Amino acid sequence: MQKKVAITGMGIVSAIGMTVEENFHALMSKKTGISRLELFESKQASSIKVGEIKKSNDELIQLLGLDSTNTFTRTALLGALAAKQAFDQAQLKPNDVLNVGLISSTSVGGMDFTEKHYKKYNEHPEYIPFISSHHAGDSTNKIADYLGIKGFVTTISTACSSAANAIMLGAQMIENGYLDRVIVGGTDALSKFTINGFKTLMILSDTDNTPFDQNRKGLNLGEAAAFLVLESDECVQKQNKKVLGYVVGYGNANDAYHQTASSENGEGAFLAMKKAFEKAEISSNQIDYINVHGTATPNNDLSEGRALLRIFDSVPKFSSTKAFTGHTLAAAAAIEAVYSLLALQHQVVFPNLNFSTPMEEFNLIPETELHSHPIDYVLSNSFGFGGNCSTLIFSKS
């Protein structure tokens, strides 16, 4: 018999707050974190808006108590802050870390260091440690070292579904007895490379993003990190821990439609949700709230909407929270997992900001105001480039 997967800790840093409490307050007060780029120069700065965390790397280093010789990229700094919050809320002790795993995810990795030092490191060997921080696994290793984790440590990078797949893998390892505890999530920082790349794809908006709106123009890139502590029921009962919620369903599918676009009929999204329902052993009509992927790009919202109409007889209340934070790439599913758990804990549906005009292709209208609502199950969608689609289902019990 597979073990239940409890969530005992969560941590988050995003454009709307440096803690879970700050994020929740911003969601409740409809306070967006979308702004102009301030922390580094970009040729695109005047033509785009972003979800930027208004803390410099030096300020983040101080918050973590790191010494001046550290080689933490911004991705690693954000990740370590969020993971430490989750670690502390779960009341993990030093002797616990021997049996704790870490599954982190990222798309950007150490790109900020690479952009800064790549052209100079051949003549300046002192820059080599910074270039060595480029690869995706570096931020994971630094987070593990910061927390003292010596067990199973790995990295997932499947674009914007990365953190969902990290949560999924962590849940599977607990269910099958490979781990008793695992910290799962994702972290990504803004960089020139990412901004220029998405600008080339012509899917960045020069205004605040408008998920599921007929006049949506594109996404706002964001930066963030979020992590959950997953534990087996046995660990929870042994230490009498408070449970924030459960991971009860998950699914991953790939429609292999296009390198960067979702399929026109939402096949990958449909299959991922279908698998998640099968895993959770519930029907679609038991979902009370959906945190949709909702990037505000013409392609994504149309594809996801069609998938929702295919799998739900009556689409539940839904909203995209990306108008608060921007699209945070590999971290997106982790921060939206935190928001899903907050929705469960407080029995509220968070608003879909900036919506005014329904899409002409269908009559799907997101929730635009915060309101109380009975919630037992929350479904969260995350879809990545290459067609990698993932769905998570969280429950109260």
N, C-alpha and C positions, 0 to 999 in steps of 0.2 A: 504494500500500500504506500502510495506517495505521500510525502509529508506536506503539510500546509506551509505556505510561505507568508510569514508575517513581516510587516514593516514596522521597525521600532525606532528609526531615526531618520531625519531628513535635514538637508542643508541646501542653501541656495544663495547665490549672488547674481544679480541681474541689473538691468538699467532702472528697475523700479525699487531696488532695495538690496541691502547687504546682508539681510537675514530673512528667515521665513516670515517673521512678524512684520517686517517692513514691506515685503512683497504682498502679504495678505492685506495690509492696510491700504496699499496702493490699488489693489484689485477692488477692494470694497469702496474706495472713494473715486474710482474711475480716473486715477492719476497715471497718465502715460509716461513712459520713459523715452519716447522718441524725440530726437533733437538733432542739431547739426553736429558734425564731427569736430572735436576739439583737441584730442590728445596727440594727434600726429597729423602731418601735412599730407594732403592728397589732392591731385588735380580734380577729383570729382567732388570735393567737399562742398562746393557751393550749389551743386546740382542734385544732391541726394540727402536723405535723412536716415539716421541710424539709431539703434538702441545701444548707446555707449554707456559704460559704467564710468562715472566721473571720478575715478580714483587713478592716480598715476601709478606706475610700477613701483616707484619708491614708497608710496603710501601703502600699497599692498604688501611690500616687503616688511614694512614696519608692523603692519597688522599681524603678520605671521611670525615676527621675531627672528627673521633670517639675518645672517651676517652679510657683510658687504661683498664677500667673495662668492656668493651664491650664483648659480647659472639657471635660475628659474625663469622660464619664458613667461609671458603674460598668461598664456593658456594654463601653465602649471600653477601660477600664483592663484588664479581664479579657482582652479580645481581644488587646490589644497585648502583654501578658505571654506569652500562649500563642503568638502569631504570631512573637514574637522568639525564643522557644525553637526553633521549627521552622526559622526563618531561620538561626539559628546552627548547628544540627545539620547542615543541608544545606551549610554552609560557603559561603554566598553572600557575594560580595564587593561592595563599593560599585559597581564597574563592571558588576556583573551586573544591578542593579536596573532598568537601562534596558530590559531585555527580560523583566522579570518582571511577571506579572499578579497581581492580588489579587481573589479572589471570596469575599466574606464574607457571612454570613447572620445575621439576628437577627429576633426577634419583638417583644421588649420595647423595643428601641431605647433612647432616653434618657428613659424613663418616670420614672426616679428623680428627675431634675432637674425634670421637668414637675410631678410631684406636690409638690415642695418650693417651686417658684417661681411656678406658674401664677397663683395668686390675687393675687400682689403685683407682677407685672412691669409692669402698666400704670402704676402709680405709681412704680415703681423701674426706670428704664431700664437700670441696671447689671445687672439680671437677664436682659435680653434675650438675651445670648450663651448663657445656660443653656437658655432656652426654644428657641433655635435649634438646640440639640443633640438635640432630640426625635426627629427623623425617622430612619428606619432607616439611611439612607446615611451619617449623620454618623459613626457608629462606624467604618465601613469607611474613610472618608476620613481619620480620625484615625490608624487603624492604618497606612494607606498612608503618610501623612506621617511617622509615627514611624519607619518602616522605610526611608523614602526612595524608595518605589516611585512611579514616574512613568508607568508603562505603563498597560495595561488594568486599570481598577478598577471593580467593580460589586458590587451588593448583591442578594441573593435573600431573599425572605421568603415562604415557603410553610408557615408554622406549623412543626410538629414534624419535617417532612421537609426543612427548609430546607438544613441543612448537607450532607445527602446530595445534594441537587440542585446545591449549589455544587461538590461533588467531581465530580459527573457532568459539569457544564458545563466544569470545568477539564480533565477527561480528554478530552472531545470537542475542545476547542481545541488540545490538544497532538496528538491523533491526526490532526487535519486540518491541522496546520501553522500555525495562527494564533499559537500561543505555543510557546516552548521550555520555559519554566518558569512555574509559577503556584502561588501560595499559596492554599489553599482551606480553608474551615472555617466555624465559627460561634461566636457568643458571645451569652449572655443573662444578665441579672442578675435577682435577685428584686426585686419591687416590690409595693407595696400593691395597685396596680391588678390585677396578675396574680393575686395571692392572692385578692382579692375576686371576681374574675371566675371563677376555677375553683371557688371556694366556692359561687358562685351556680349553677354547673353540677352541684353536689352530687357531685363526683368526687374530693374531697380526703379523705385518710385521717387519722384522729387517732392512728394507730399507724404503726410502720414498715411500708412497703408490702410486699405478699406476691405477687409476680408468679406467675401461672398456678396459684394456689391456689384451691380451692373457696370459701374464706372471705375472699377478697380484698375490701377495703373501698374501695379507691381509691388514687390516686397521692400521692406526696410531691413537691411542686415543688422544683426545685433550680436552682442557678446554676453556670455553668461556661463555659469557652471551650476550643476545641481547633482546631489547624490542622495541615495536612499540606503539604509541599512536593512538588509533582508536577513531574517533568522527563521530557523525551524521552530515549529510549535514546541518541541521538546526544550529548546533553549529558553523560550519565552516562559514556559511553565516552571522550569527549574529556577529561574531568577525572578519570577513574578513580575514580568515587565509589562509596561503599558504598550498596547498595540495601536498603531495609528491607522491601520488598514491592512488589507491582504491583496497580494497579487493572485488573482484567481483564473485569469485567462490571458492568452497571448497567441499571436499568429504572425507568421512572416511569409510573404509571397513575392514573386518577381514576375511581372508580365513581359519583361524583355522587349518593351515597345520602342524605347528611344533612350539615348544617352542622358538626356536632361528633361524630357517631357513625360508626363503621366499618360497612360492610354486613354483614348477618347471616351471609352465606356467605363473607365475606372476598374478594370479587371483586377489589377494587383491589389488595390484597396479592398475590393469586394472579397477576394480570396483571403486576404489577411484577416478581415473582420469575421468571415465565416469560420476560419480556423480558431480564432479566439473564442467564439461562441461554443464551438465544439469542445475546446479545452475546459472552459468554465462550466460546461454542462448547463447552460441557461439558454433561453430563447431571446431573440432580438427585442421582444416587447418588454423584457425585464430591465433594459437599460433606461436609466432615469436622466442621464445627462451625457452629452458627447463633447469632449474637448477636441474639436476638429483640427486637422493639420492647418487648413485655412491660411495659406501664405499670401493671399490677395494677388496672386498672378492669374492672368486669364486662363491658363491651362489647368493649374492645380485645382482651383475652386470649382471649375466646371466638371473635371474628372471626379473629384471627391464627392461632389453633389450627386452625380449620376450613380456612383457606388452606393451612397447612402439610400437613394431611392430604390436601388435594386435589392438591398438586404433588409430594409425596414418596411413593414406594412404601413406604419405611421412613424415618420422620423421624430425622435424625441427632441427635447429642448437641446440646443447646441449653440456653441460659440467658439470663436477663435480668440485666444489671448495674445496672439502675435502683434496686435495693435498696441499692446502695452510694452512689449519687450523687443519687438523686431524678431526676425527669424534668426535664431541662434545656432543654426546648422546642427552639428553633432550633439550639442547640449539641449536642443529643443525638446526632445521627448522626455528628458529628465526634469527640466523645469516644469513641463506640463504635467508630468507625473506628480510633482509637488502640488501643483494647482488642483489636480484631480483629487488628491487626498484632502486638501483644504476644503474643497467643495463637499466631500463626504463628511468631514468632521463638523463643518458649520452648517451643512444642509442649505447651501446657497448655489445659485447659478451665476457665474461671472458674466459680465456684459461683453458683447462683441462691439468694440468701439468703432465709430466712424461710418456705420452702416446707414444708408438712406434709401437706396433703390434696389428692389429685388432683381435678380438676374432674369433675363428674358427667357432663358431656356427652361426654367422650372420655378415653381413657387416655394422655394426654401427660404425662410426668413429666420436668421439667427436671433438669439435673445439680445436685446440692446440695452436692457436695464438690469441692474442687480436685483435679484429677488430670492426670497426663501422658497425652497421646494424640497419635498421628501426625496431623499437620494439614498438608495442602497447599492447601486452599481453605476460606475462611471467608465465610459469607454474613451480611450485616447488614441488618436491616429497620428502616425508619423511616416512620411513618405520621402524616400531619398532618390537622388540621381541614380540612373541606371535601372530604375524600376523597383528598387528595394523598398517594399512596403511592409510596415509593421503596425500591429494593433495590440494594445494592452487593455485589460479590464481589471479594475480595482473594486473591492467591496469593503463594507464595514465589518463583515464577520465571515 
